[in-house]
Each structure stands twice: as structure tokens, then as C-alpha cells.
């Protein structure tokens, strides 16, 4: 068995590092199942297959952002020998006549190849412009003619009339260190982290509003600090909000961190936050990488929408209301206090190893491919 994973996006652009990392983790996970998986992607005007450049676009002939519409699929068909593969996975861009022609051509010439589309977000319509939404809605009705399975991270059994392989996101456990400073002794203060490329759907304004209410209530007993790690479009407004509410002494913005600086921040955190406002982009189920990383690191965390990998019965996960209301900080304090005698690190790490590794997730895909 051998496959190829196609990412029809320019991986050299800012914001695609996480996608590149995910693709490499998936490749390694397939390899650990003794299945070879080649990677094909765009990078700065070229088509890359693994570590090799197989095609270079004429920069004067076409703008990179329109590659996938006009030239990309055509060049893939001419540059890749699909007879070498038993399956093809493609990260779903959106449906166009060019995309459908590509799928049809592969299936017609190689009828035995299994084609899977990886749909990282659903519903995704809010991420498209009105014109692209119309195009996608019209042409995706024909996907079922050529696609065998949709890989999804939600609970749909079927998408676009195509059966789904429901896997959820995974993490590369071996690259994630468990926090080492934590102990089970009660602390006199609570530090809460948010690590993200911060957008409006992360809902950190809800957290700031909750801190405002918490500190305006004279009955609060435990000091709570909030550390916001990362850049993003929502940061300037959050900074204004913190200043307006006189919370600068308890809310810290670190900006983007990596390496040792990020590891040191993780050591400070007692709790971490997932997205607090996914409802703002009409997402009904979560499968975030950060929640999985928090679990592998041994940091208890907070979610708002259902994540099937983290049932509410788990002691190290706290679900809060999924709406515009301020976060109840006292509820988070009580959650933290409930874990005082719980072996947080060892239990969370063991759970991650058993349920969240990419090897576990990819195993589900292989099971379907072997049917």
C-alpha cells in the first residue's frame, strides 16, 4: 500500500506552518504503520514532491493565489505518476470545475485508486468569499462521483453524499514535553494560559470580561492571572479592553513565542484555554490541536463545544457555556481546586498516548482503505 497526500496551498505563505507540521506527522504515522505516504504541495511558485521540486511556475504567467484555479491540477496530472499509488488524499480547498476535472481524470485513468478528501473544518462556508461559496456549493454536489471517503473531524456520517472517516486531530506525542514543575500542593494563586494565533472566535474577550467581574467582587479569594501568548488580528482590541477595565496587572500579552520561551510559559500555567467562541464562526464541534497539546503536556484545560476525544467525564477537562456571557472565573478556580489531589501529569499523558497520537488516528484511515 502506498499513498500520496496533496495540499493545494502555498505552504511558504505565513500561517501554513501548522498545516505543514500536520502533514509531516501524518506521513510519519503512516510510515509507522508500514505504509509509504508521499507529500505534494505548493511552495513559493513551485510544486514540491517530498524534498524535490517537480515543477516551477512561470512567475510572469500567473499569480500564485490563482494557481489552484487555473494551473495547479493540470500540472499535477502531468507531473505525477498515479499508477504508483493505491490511495490519494487531498486537503479540501473548495470545489471548482478544475478540481472536479482533476478528480475525474485520476479516477478515469486509475479506477482502482481510492480518493479521499481531508476536510479540516466543517462547516467552512464562513471562510469563503460570497463568490467562492456559490461556486463551491454548486460543484461539490458532484464530488461523490469520484471521491470514496471524506476524512472529517466532526460527527457527520456523510458529507456531500460521501461516507466519512471520523478521526479527530492528533498530536506527535514524542515532540511534546510534560510540564515538570507541577505538583499537587495547593497554590495561593491561579495562572491561566491561552496560546493561539488569536482571532475573534477564540473569545478571549469573554475571559477578560469574566476577570473584570471577578475582581469587582470583593469576595474573591484567590488571585488569578491570565497570560495571552500569540499574535493575531484580535490582539489590539483585547489590549484596549484590558486597559479600559484596569486589568493590566493581571493580564499579560507576551506576543508570539517559540522554543524555550514558550516552554517556560507552559511551566507557569495551571490551566489553559481552548476556543471560547467557536459559535462566532458557526463551528459546532471542536478538534483543536491546542487542546491535544495541553493534554500531552499535562495542563488541565477549558473547552466550550463538544470534542469527542474529551468527554465531559474526564476530570482534567472543564466545559463552560458556549455563548457571549463572561467566563465565570470562580468556576475555573473551583475546577483548579478540584484537581489538587489528582495525578494530573501522569494521567493526562497516558490518556494522550492512548487516544491522541497520529498513529491512533491514521490507523482508522488504514482500516477503511483495507476494506
GUNU-972078 format. One record per residue (C-alpha): residue number from 1; residue in three letters; x, y, z. Coordinates in steps of 0.25 Angstrom, whole numbers, plus 5000, padded with zeros to 4 digits. Each point is the difference from the previous one (the first is absolute). Layout:
<marmis>
> NUM,ala,X,Y,Z $
...
</marmis>
This chain:
<marmis>
> 1,unk,5000,5000,5000 $
> 2,unk,5005,5014,4996 $
> 3,unk,4993,5013,5000 $
> 4,unk,5002,5015,4997 $
> 5,unk,4995,5012,5008 $
> 6,unk,4998,5012,4992 $
> 7,unk,4999,5014,5006 $
> 8,unk,4995,5010,4989 $
> 9,unk,5005,5012,5008 $
> 10,unk,5013,5009,5000 $
> 11,unk,5007,4994,5013 $
> 12,unk,5010,5011,4999 $
> 13,unk,4989,5011,5004 $
> 14,unk,4999,5004,5014 $
> 15,unk,4990,4992,5008 $
> 16,unk,5003,4987,4994 $
> 17,unk,5010,4995,5009 $
> 18,unk,4990,4992,5008 $
> 19,unk,4995,4993,4988 $
> 20,unk,5014,4997,4995 $
> 21,unk,5003,4994,5014 $
> 22,unk,4987,4992,5000 $
> 23,unk,5003,4994,4986 $
> 24,unk,5013,4995,5005 $
> 25,unk,4995,4994,5012 $
> 26,unk,4989,4993,4992 $
> 27,unk,5011,4995,4990 $
> 28,unk,5008,4994,5012 $
> 29,unk,4988,4994,5006 $
> 30,unk,4997,4992,4987 $
> 31,unk,5015,4996,5000 $
> 32,unk,4999,4995,5014 $
> 33,unk,4988,4991,4994 $
> 34,unk,5010,4995,4989 $
> 35,unk,4992,5009,4990 $
> 36,unk,5008,5010,4991 $
> 37,unk,4994,5013,4998 $
> 38,unk,5006,5011,4991 $
> 39,unk,4997,5014,5002 $
> 40,unk,4997,5010,4988 $
> 41,unk,4998,5015,5003 $
> 42,unk,5002,5014,4994 $
> 43,unk,5012,5008,5005 $
> 44,unk,5003,5014,4995 $
> 45,unk,4996,4998,4986 $
> 46,unk,5005,4985,4999 $
> 47,unk,4993,4987,5002 $
> 48,unk,5008,4991,5010 $
> 49,unk,4999,4985,5001 $
> 50,unk,5007,4996,5013 $
> 51,unk,5013,5008,4999 $
> 52,unk,5000,5001,4985 $
> 53,unk,4996,5011,4991 $
> 54,unk,4992,4994,4989 $
> 55,unk,4994,5013,4993 $
> 56,unk,5003,5014,5001 $
> 57,unk,4989,5010,4995 $
> 58,unk,5004,5012,4991 $
> 59,unk,4998,5012,5010 $
> 60,unk,4996,5009,4988 $
> 61,unk,4989,4990,4995 $
> 62,unk,4992,4999,5013 $
> 63,unk,4998,5006,5013 $
> 64,unk,5002,4990,5012 $
> 65,unk,4987,5002,5006 $
> 66,unk,4993,4995,4988 $
> 67,unk,5008,4987,4997 $
> 68,unk,4990,4991,5006 $
> 69,unk,4989,5005,4991 $
> 70,unk,5008,5000,4986 $
> 71,unk,5013,4993,5000 $
> 72,unk,5002,4991,5012 $
> 73,unk,4992,4988,4998 $
> 74,unk,5004,5000,4985 $
> 75,unk,5015,4999,5004 $
> 76,unk,4998,4990,5011 $
> 77,unk,4993,4991,4989 $
> 78,unk,5012,5001,4991 $
> 79,unk,5011,4999,5011 $
> 80,unk,4995,4989,5009 $
> 81,unk,4999,4985,4996 $
> 82,unk,4988,4996,5008 $
> 83,unk,5002,4985,4996 $
> 84,unk,5009,5000,5011 $
> 85,unk,4989,5002,5011 $
> 86,unk,4989,4992,5006 $
> 87,unk,4994,5012,5006 $
> 88,unk,5000,5016,4999 $
> 89,unk,4996,5009,5011 $
> 90,unk,4998,5015,4997 $
> 91,unk,4998,5011,5010 $
> 92,unk,4987,5006,4995 $
> 93,unk,5001,5014,4994 $
> 94,unk,4986,5003,4995 $
> 95,unk,4993,4994,4988 $
> 96,unk,5002,5006,4986 $
> 97,unk,4999,4994,4986 $
> 98,unk,5016,4999,5000 $
> 99,unk,5000,4992,5013 $
> 100,unk,4989,4991,4995 $
> 101,unk,5007,4998,4986 $
> 102,unk,5012,4996,5008 $
> 103,unk,4993,4989,5008 $
> 104,unk,4993,4995,4988 $
> 105,unk,5013,4999,4992 $
> 106,unk,5007,4992,5011 $
> 107,unk,4988,4991,5003 $
> 108,unk,4998,4997,4985 $
> 109,unk,5014,4996,4997 $
> 110,unk,5002,4993,5013 $
> 111,unk,4987,4994,5004 $
> 112,unk,5005,4992,5012 $
> 113,unk,5006,5012,5007 $
> 114,unk,4993,5004,5013 $
> 115,unk,4998,5015,5000 $
> 116,unk,4998,5007,5014 $
> 117,unk,4997,5015,5003 $
> 118,unk,5005,5005,5013 $
> 119,unk,4990,5010,5005 $
> 120,unk,5007,5007,5012 $
> 121,unk,4988,5009,5003 $
> 122,unk,4985,4998,4999 $
> 123,unk,4992,5008,4998 $
> 124,unk,5010,5009,4993 $
> 125,unk,4992,5009,4991 $
> 126,unk,5003,5013,5009 $
> 127,unk,5014,4998,4996 $
> 128,unk,4997,5002,4985 $
> 129,unk,4996,5013,4993 $
> 130,unk,4986,5001,4995 $
> 131,unk,5004,4997,4985 $
> 132,unk,5009,4988,5005 $
> 133,unk,4988,4995,5009 $
> 134,unk,4991,5000,4988 $
> 135,unk,5010,4993,4991 $
> 136,unk,5003,4989,5011 $
> 137,unk,4985,4998,5003 $
> 138,unk,4997,4997,4985 $
> 139,unk,5012,4991,4997 $
> 140,unk,5001,4992,5013 $
> 141,unk,4988,4992,4996 $
> 142,unk,5008,4993,4990 $
> 143,unk,5011,4995,5009 $
> 144,unk,4993,4987,5004 $
> 145,unk,5003,4996,4986 $
> 146,unk,5015,4999,5002 $
> 147,unk,5002,5000,5015 $
> 148,unk,5000,4987,5008 $
> 149,unk,5001,5007,5014 $
> 150,unk,5000,5013,5007 $
> 151,unk,5010,5001,5012 $
> 152,unk,4993,5009,5010 $
> 153,unk,5001,5005,5015 $
> 154,unk,4986,5001,5003 $
> 155,unk,4988,4990,5002 $
> 156,unk,4994,4999,4986 $
> 157,unk,4999,4986,4995 $
> 158,unk,4999,5006,4986 $
> 159,unk,5005,5013,4993 $
> 160,unk,4996,5004,4986 $
> 161,unk,4993,4986,4998 $
> 162,unk,5014,4994,5003 $
> 163,unk,5002,4990,5012 $
> 164,unk,5009,5007,5011 $
> 165,unk,5012,4994,5008 $
> 166,unk,4999,5007,5013 $
> 167,unk,5014,5002,5006 $
> 168,unk,5002,5013,5008 $
> 169,unk,5013,5007,5000 $
> 170,unk,5013,4993,5007 $
> 171,unk,5013,5005,5005 $
> 172,unk,5014,4995,4999 $
> 173,unk,5002,4995,5014 $
> 174,unk,5015,4998,5000 $
> 175,unk,5002,5015,4997 $
> 176,unk,4992,5005,5012 $
> 177,unk,5006,5001,5013 $
> 178,unk,4992,4999,5013 $
> 179,unk,5001,5012,5009 $
> 180,unk,5009,4996,5011 $
> 181,unk,4998,5011,5011 $
> 182,unk,4986,4995,5004 $
> 183,unk,4996,4994,5013 $
> 184,unk,4988,4997,5007 $
> 185,unk,5001,5010,5011 $
> 186,unk,4990,5011,5001 $
> 187,unk,5005,5014,4994 $
> 188,unk,4996,5013,5005 $
> 189,unk,4998,5005,4986 $
> 190,unk,4995,4995,4987 $
> 191,unk,5007,5003,4986 $
> 192,unk,4991,4998,4988 $
> 193,unk,5006,4999,4986 $
> 194,unk,4995,5002,4986 $
> 195,unk,5010,4996,4988 $
> 196,unk,4995,5003,4987 $
> 197,unk,5000,5008,4987 $
> 198,unk,4990,5009,5006 $
> 199,unk,4987,5002,4993 $
> 200,unk,4986,5005,5003 $
> 201,unk,4995,4985,5002 $
> 202,unk,5010,4998,5011 $
> 203,unk,4991,5008,5008 $
> 204,unk,5010,5006,5010 $
> 205,unk,4992,5012,5002 $
> 206,unk,4990,4991,5007 $
> 207,unk,5012,4996,5010 $
> 208,unk,5004,5015,5002 $
> 209,unk,4985,5003,5003 $
> 210,unk,5000,4989,5010 $
> 211,unk,5012,5005,5007 $
> 212,unk,4994,5014,5000 $
> 213,unk,4988,4994,5008 $
> 214,unk,5009,4991,5008 $
> 215,unk,5009,5012,5005 $
> 216,unk,4988,5009,5002 $
> 217,unk,4994,4990,5010 $
> 218,unk,5007,5002,5013 $
> 219,unk,4997,4986,5005 $
> 220,unk,5010,4994,4990 $
> 221,unk,5011,4992,5008 $
> 222,unk,5010,4995,4990 $
> 223,unk,5009,5009,4991 $
> 224,unk,4998,4996,4985 $
> 225,unk,5010,5004,4989 $
> 226,unk,4997,4999,4986 $
> 227,unk,5012,4998,4990 $
> 228,unk,4996,5002,4985 $
> 229,unk,5011,4994,4991 $
> 230,unk,5000,5003,4985 $
> 231,unk,4997,5010,4989 $
> 232,unk,4988,5002,4992 $
> 233,unk,4989,5010,4995 $
> 234,unk,4992,5000,5013 $
> 235,unk,5012,5004,5009 $
> 236,unk,4999,5016,4998 $
> 237,unk,4986,5000,5005 $
> 238,unk,5003,4990,5011 $
> 239,unk,5011,5010,5005 $
> 240,unk,4990,5012,5000 $
> 241,unk,4990,4992,5007 $
> 242,unk,5010,4996,5011 $
> 243,unk,5005,5014,5002 $
> 244,unk,4985,5005,5000 $
> 245,unk,4997,4990,5011 $
> 246,unk,5013,5003,5008 $
> 247,unk,5004,4986,4999 $
> 248,unk,5014,5002,4996 $
> 249,unk,5006,4995,5013 $
> 250,unk,4993,4986,4998 $
> 251,unk,5000,4999,4985 $
> 252,unk,5013,4998,4992 $
> 253,unk,5003,5000,4985 $
> 254,unk,5012,4993,4996 $
> 255,unk,4999,5000,4985 $
> 256,unk,5005,4989,4991 $
> 257,unk,5009,4990,5008 $
> 258,unk,5007,4987,4996 $
> 259,unk,5011,4991,5005 $
> 260,unk,5005,5002,5014 $
> 261,unk,4992,5013,5003 $
> 262,unk,4987,4992,4996 $
> 263,unk,5004,4988,5009 $
> 264,unk,5002,5010,5012 $
> 265,unk,4987,5006,4998 $
> 266,unk,4993,4986,5000 $
> 267,unk,5007,4997,5013 $
> 268,unk,4993,5012,5006 $
> 269,unk,4986,4996,4996 $
> 270,unk,4991,4993,5010 $
> 271,unk,4988,4999,4990 $
> 272,unk,4999,5003,4985 $
> 273,unk,4989,5005,4991 $
> 274,unk,4995,4994,4987 $
> 275,unk,4991,5008,4991 $
> 276,unk,4989,5008,5008 $
> 277,unk,4992,5005,4988 $
> 278,unk,5000,4990,4989 $
> 279,unk,4985,5003,4998 $
> 280,unk,5004,5013,4994 $
> 281,unk,5004,4992,4987 $
> 282,unk,4989,4990,5001 $
> 283,unk,5009,4989,5005 $
> 284,unk,4992,4989,5008 $
> 285,unk,5011,4990,5003 $
> 286,unk,5015,5002,5004 $
> 287,unk,5012,4992,4996 $
> 288,unk,5011,5011,5003 $
> 289,unk,5015,4996,5001 $
> 290,unk,5002,5009,5012 $
> 291,unk,4991,4992,5009 $
> 292,unk,5007,4988,4996 $
> 293,unk,5013,5006,5002 $
> 294,unk,4996,5005,5014 $
> 295,unk,4996,4986,5003 $
> 296,unk,5013,4994,4996 $
> 297,unk,5007,5011,5008 $
> 298,unk,4992,4997,5013 $
> 299,unk,4993,5013,5001 $
> 300,unk,4985,4999,5003 $
> 301,unk,4991,5009,4990 $
> 302,unk,4987,5006,4997 $
> 303,unk,4991,4998,4988 $
> 304,unk,4987,5005,4996 $
> 305,unk,4995,4991,4988 $
> 306,unk,5000,4985,5000 $
> 307,unk,5013,4993,4996 $
> 308,unk,4998,4985,4999 $
> 309,unk,5014,4997,5005 $
> 310,unk,4997,5007,5013 $
> 311,unk,4987,4995,5006 $
> 312,unk,4994,5009,5012 $
> 313,unk,5003,4989,5009 $
> 314,unk,5015,5002,5000 $
> 315,unk,5005,5006,5013 $
> 316,unk,5010,5009,4993 $
> 317,unk,4991,5007,4990 $
> 318,unk,4990,5011,5003 $
> 319,unk,4988,5004,4991 $
> 320,unk,4994,5014,5001 $
> 321,unk,4989,5007,4994 $
> 322,unk,5001,5001,4985 $
> 323,unk,4994,5014,4998 $
> 324,unk,5004,5015,5002 $
> 325,unk,4999,5001,5015 $
> 326,unk,5012,5003,5008 $
> 327,unk,5008,4988,5005 $
> 328,unk,4997,4996,5014 $
> 329,unk,5014,5001,5006 $
> 330,unk,4996,4994,5014 $
> 331,unk,4995,4988,4992 $
> 332,unk,5014,4999,4995 $
> 333,unk,5006,5002,5014 $
> 334,unk,4991,4988,5005 $
> 335,unk,5005,4992,4988 $
> 336,unk,5014,5002,5003 $
> 337,unk,4998,4997,5015 $
> 338,unk,4993,4987,4997 $
> 339,unk,5013,4995,4994 $
> 340,unk,5009,5002,5012 $
> 341,unk,5001,4985,5003 $
> 342,unk,4999,4995,4986 $
> 343,unk,5012,4995,4993 $
> 344,unk,4998,5010,4988 $
> 345,unk,5013,4998,4992 $
> 346,unk,5001,4985,5000 $
> 347,unk,4985,4998,4997 $
> 348,unk,4999,5010,4989 $
> 349,unk,5013,4995,4994 $
> 350,unk,4995,4986,5000 $
> 351,unk,4987,5004,4994 $
> 352,unk,5007,5007,4989 $
> 353,unk,5008,4988,4996 $
> 354,unk,4988,4991,5000 $
> 355,unk,4991,5009,4992 $
> 356,unk,5006,5012,4994 $
> 357,unk,5013,4996,4992 $
> 358,unk,5000,5001,4985 $
> 359,unk,5002,4985,4999 $
> 360,unk,4987,4997,5007 $
> 361,unk,4993,5010,4991 $
> 362,unk,5006,4995,4987 $
> 363,unk,4997,4986,5004 $
> 364,unk,4985,5003,4998 $
> 365,unk,5003,5004,4985 $
> 366,unk,5008,4988,4997 $
> 367,unk,4989,4991,5005 $
> 368,unk,4990,5007,4990 $
> 369,unk,5011,4998,4989 $
> 370,unk,5001,4986,5003 $
> 371,unk,4985,4997,4998 $
</marmis>
